Amino acid sequence: MATFFDEVRKNKVRSSVIIFFFFVFVLVIGSFIGWYYSRGAPGGWVGGVVIAFIVGGVYFLIAWFSGRNMVLATTGAKPVTKREYPHLFHTVEGLAIAAGVPTPMCYVIEDSALNAFATGRDPEHSAICVTTGLLKKLNRQELEGVIAHEMSHIKNFDIRVMLLVAVLVGVLTLLSDIMLRSFLWGGGRRNNDRGGQLQVIMLVVGLLLVILSPLIGQLIKLAISRKREYLADATGAMLTRYPPGLASALKKIKTDPDPLVDHANRATAHLFISTPFRKRAGFFTSLFSTHPPIEERIKRLEAM
């Protein structure tokens, strides 16, 4: 049976794999754009690769050191003080001690939905964010269960993997969109039949990448999200020594009449404790969900 130390090690390996595929995709996009703008000249793709590598490297460094703040900004999270939310701070501080990690910074989203997430590149640079709806509608034990779940993501280094996945999905979408637009509006490079043929080929490639990039991002998230949520539920229950607290919180989250978090998007959805969108039934909805069925999570907690 895998230990928590094994999960931390696996998450660090996953981080390296995500970084590798991030750069591979950036280089592929760059080579196509360089080939296109050089009109198919031999070695023309090299310039695109160099530019893409530089741009991708700069973007990655910005995301690595500022990714937490980027995620918090895009979700509309605001830093809060202990005077504003004393119970939230006391809960976070107590569970950080229990988990053996530095106390994360506290953020709040002004939203009636019941949700929360953790982010950061490591426990020393982490943050926990909750919605105002969660603070208003959960009792003390339920809130402790949710915070313990998020603290588990920090303890197990899930936050690093989640941050990198969010960055990767955003970059996949952005670069494929830029490439498609350059092909669509680069009409001045159709000077001969060869150039026209290349443009058709590259346009097809661009369309495929635009279609496949979100799917690739979803598959990457699916590869790590569901097991990660089950593990965080179990670890959180261990921290509080009271599984019914998180189970009760998940029941309230499940029956939330307005689960939509206004500033959530597809790139950050997997960070939340439950999907931040309106729940829809259906085969494909379940197939590409970043979270395991909430009913199954409750069932496992109640069996502890």
Number of C-alpha atoms within 10 A of each C-alpha: 4 6 8 14 11 12 17 17 14 15 21 17 13 18 19 14 12 18 17 11 12 21 17 13 19 24 22 16 25 25 21 21 27 23 22 25 19 18 20 16 11 9 12 18 23 18 17 24 21 15 17 23 19 14 13 20 15 12 13 20 11 12 20 16 13 14 21 20 16 15 22 23 12 12 19 17 21 14 13 17 12 11 8 9 14 12 15 21 20 12 17 23 18 14 24 22 12 14 21 11 18 16 21 22 19 22 23 23 24 14 20 20 23 29 27 25 25 30 30 28 23 20 23 13 18 23 25 23 25 28 20 17 19 23 20 11 16 19 13 13 18 23 24 26 30 28 28 29 30 31 33 30 29 30 23 26 24 32 28 26 28 26 26 23 26 22 24 25 22 17 21 22 20 13 21 24 17 15 22 21 14 16 21 13 9 13 11 6 16 15 10 10 9 12 17 15 12 18 22 14 13 20 19 14 18 25 18 13 21 20 14 15 22 18 16 16 22 20 16 16 23 19 12 19 22 16 13 21 25 18 18 23 27 20 23 27 24 18 22 21 11 17 24 19 23 28 24 21 23 24 14 16 22 18 10 16 13 15 21 18 23 15 14 19 13 16 22 23 21 27 27 21 24 22 24 24 16 11 13 9 7 8 8 9 11 13 11 13 18 25 24 19 13 17 12 11 19 20 11 15 20 14 8 11
